[in-house]
Amino acid sequence: MKTASNELQKLRSMAENSLNKTAELQQVLAQIEASLSRVESQKVIEKTNKI
């Protein structure tokens, strides 16, 4: 019984770590997307100003 409890505790910990990594990954991807968007906006502004 104690082994099953320990195993469940280990699996729960792994699941929590996985969720944390997923949230971190989503945050990093959002930051990258925002940076790319800013670069694209800057290119549009530069092209608009040249015309």
N, C-alpha and C positions, 0 to 999 in steps of 0.2 A: 504494500500500500504506500509506503514511504517513497519507494522508487517511482511509482506512478505520479505521485505528487511532485517530486523533484523534476520529473520529465515535463510535466505540465507547466511548472514554473519556468523551466528553461525555454520551452516553446513560446510561452507568453512573452518572455524577455526578448526572444528573437523577433517575434511579431512586432513588438513595440519599437525595436531598433529599426526594423524595416520601414515602419510608418514614418519614423523620424527622418530616415534617409530619403524617403519619397518626398516629404515636405521640403527638405533641403534642396533636393534636385529640382522641384518645381520652382522654388524661389530663385535658384541660379538660372534656370531656363527663362524665367520672367525677366531677370536682370539683363540677360543676353538679348532677349527680344526687344527690350526697351532701348538698349544701346544701339541695336541695328536700326530701330525706328528713328532714333535721333540722327544717326548718320544719313539715313535716307532723306529725312526732312531737311537736313543741312544741305544736301546735294540739290534738292529742289529749290531751296532758297537761293543758293548760289547761281543756278541756271536762270532763275527768274530775274535776279539782279543783273545778269549779263545782257539780257534782252533789252 
